Amino acid sequence: MSAELARLTAAQSKADEVIRAVGTPVDGRPMLRIAVTDPETDTRLATGFVSYEVEVAPVLRAVTP
């Protein structure tokens, strides 16, 4: 195995591990797409999604007696 192939294999393995660790299923919540890119080849190694919560401010209502 060449040194470059060994490097790419290790990079791909780590990219897959990271996406598995932080990725969340797409389920209708707000999502961010995350990508892992090899900076030496500018190749995307893995893509996943993470969800986030939107803080909703309480609604104030004026009530007249």
C-alpha positions as CSV (number, residue, x, y, z in Angstrom):
1,M,0.0,0.0,0.0
2,S,1.4,3.4,-1.0
3,A,1.9,6.1,1.6
4,E,-0.8,8.3,-0.1
5,L,-3.3,5.4,-0.1
6,A,-2.6,4.7,3.6
7,R,-3.1,8.4,4.4
8,L,-6.4,8.5,2.4
9,T,-7.6,5.3,4.0
10,A,-6.9,6.7,7.5
11,A,-8.5,10.0,6.6
12,Q,-11.6,8.3,5.3
13,S,-11.9,6.1,8.4
14,K,-11.6,9.2,10.7
15,A,-14.1,11.2,8.6
16,D,-16.7,8.3,8.8
17,E,-16.1,8.1,12.6
18,V,-16.7,11.8,13.1
19,I,-19.9,11.9,11.1
20,R,-21.2,8.8,13.0
21,A,-20.4,10.4,16.3
22,V,-22.0,13.8,15.7
23,G,-24.6,13.2,13.0
24,T,-28.3,13.1,13.8
25,P,-31.2,11.7,11.7
26,V,-33.0,14.2,9.5
27,D,-36.4,14.5,11.2
28,G,-37.9,17.9,10.4
29,R,-35.9,19.9,12.9
30,P,-33.6,22.7,11.8
31,M,-30.5,21.1,10.5
32,L,-26.9,22.0,9.6
33,R,-25.0,20.1,7.0
34,I,-21.5,19.2,8.1
35,A,-18.8,18.0,5.7
36,V,-15.3,16.6,6.3
37,T,-12.9,17.6,3.5
38,D,-9.3,16.4,2.9
39,P,-7.4,19.7,2.6
40,E,-4.6,18.1,0.6
41,T,-6.9,16.9,-2.2
42,D,-9.9,19.1,-1.6
43,T,-12.0,15.9,-1.7
44,R,-15.1,15.6,0.5
45,L,-14.7,12.5,2.6
46,A,-18.0,12.4,4.5
47,T,-21.2,14.5,4.9
48,G,-23.8,14.4,7.7
49,F,-26.4,16.5,9.4
50,V,-26.7,17.8,12.9
51,S,-29.9,19.3,14.4
52,Y,-30.2,22.4,16.5
53,E,-32.9,23.9,18.6
54,V,-34.4,27.4,18.0
55,E,-35.1,29.3,21.2
56,V,-38.6,30.8,20.9
57,A,-39.2,33.9,22.9
58,P,-42.3,33.9,25.1
59,V,-45.3,35.7,23.6
60,L,-46.7,38.6,25.6
61,R,-50.3,39.3,25.3
62,A,-52.2,42.4,26.5
63,V,-55.3,41.6,28.4
64,T,-57.9,44.2,29.1
65,P,-60.2,43.7,32.2
